[in-house]
Amino acid sequence: MTSPSPPASAAAPASEAPALLEIRGLEVVFGGFRALTGVDLTVRQGELRFLIGPNGAGKTTLIDVITGLTRPASGSVGFAGTSLLGRREHRIVRLGIGRTFQTSVVFEELTVAENIDLAACFRRPLPALLRQRRGTSEAVATALERTGLAGFADRPAGVLSHGQRQWLEIGMLIAQRPRLLLLDEPVAGMSRTERDRTGELLVEIAKDHTVIVVEHDMEFLRRYASQVTVLHEGSVLMEGDVAAVQADARVQEVYLGRPREEKTP
Ligand SMILES: Nc1ncnc2c1ncn2[C@@H]1O[C@H](COP(=O)(O)OP(=O)(O)OP(=O)(O)O)[C@@H](O)[C@H]1O
């Protein structure tokens, strides 16, 4: 699928929707170094939120706290009214939060459909899984269709291109039916065509999920972002729509002003 012109519009800010993720006063300390300091973040149901910031700003650390990989020194993380702090990673997945990583987690020797099926199973405890095999198959079919990988269902994941592999990982998340998806640099290393396809996929997914995207690619941000949160040195520097963020002098100085971040091949 190629990008239409003008590009697919980003999801509208869900300003009236209830908060799904509420983070307050988050502090993360690594051996005396404050990676996050006093971070507040509210993401409402149905939002497609972009999280940007220079290298080392704390973006991945924030995602790691939400998904239970990193424990904060203080602060709170609420998801649909439930505190996530102290919960194990698999419990957080079962509450409805899924993430991709910067490095691929697909099994190359398994087929595309098997990878998605495996991911779909991970969300469910075994008894529920045995009861819900039909639902799992439907989830796999939906994920294949939405990611445009139906034609590759029976091929080993190892044959996929870099872009297709990223879509597979997103499909694996969709199959888990999460309420919140966290995507870490989903278009890194992709061609222009693949980035456009991914942008369209994100806008499509955001119609029935809440999505947080960590992304460096400014061209991608301009085309597909609506609400943006800028992190800098472990704090939220600003939040707003993409035009406001791009126009902000502080953002230009710490982030947009860095030519290295303008990654367009
Ligand atoms: N396990 C750790 N131990 C010590 N320091 C860490 C650890 N994880 C992250 N850091 C430090 O915390 C800061 C924030 O890192 P983080 O990876 O969250 O930044 P980022 O915004 O995701 O950067 P990038 O865009 O490069 O991925 C960095 O200075 C990093 O070196």
The ligand as a Gaussian input file, in Angstrom:
#p B3LYP/6-31G(d) Opt

LIG

0 1
 N       19.959000       0.555000      33.072000
 C       20.534000       1.764000      33.068000
 N       21.574000       2.045000      33.881000
 C       22.151000       3.263000      33.888000
 N       21.756000       4.298000      33.113000
 C       20.740000       4.060000      32.261000
 C       20.086000       2.804000      32.182000
 N       19.081000       2.887000      31.258000
 C       19.154000       4.140000      30.777000
 N       20.131000       4.844000      31.367000
 C       20.459000       6.252000      31.131000
 O       19.263000       6.999000      31.314000
 C       19.186000       8.038000      30.360000
 C       17.897000       7.890000      29.572000
 O       18.021000       6.756000      28.724000
 P       16.872000       6.315000      27.717000
 O       17.347000       5.091000      27.020000
 O       15.578000       6.258000      28.437000
 O       16.857000       7.548000      26.718000
 P       16.098000       7.681000      25.321000
 O       15.409000       8.997000      25.335000
 O       15.255000       6.477000      25.082000
 O       17.317000       7.717000      24.313000
 P       17.503000       7.098000      22.823000
 O       16.744000       8.017000      21.922000
 O       18.975000       7.162000      22.617000
 O       16.950000       5.698000      22.842000
 C       20.424000       7.939000      29.502000
 O       21.393000       8.850000      29.994000
 C       20.881000       6.513000      29.692000
 O       22.288000       6.398000      29.553000

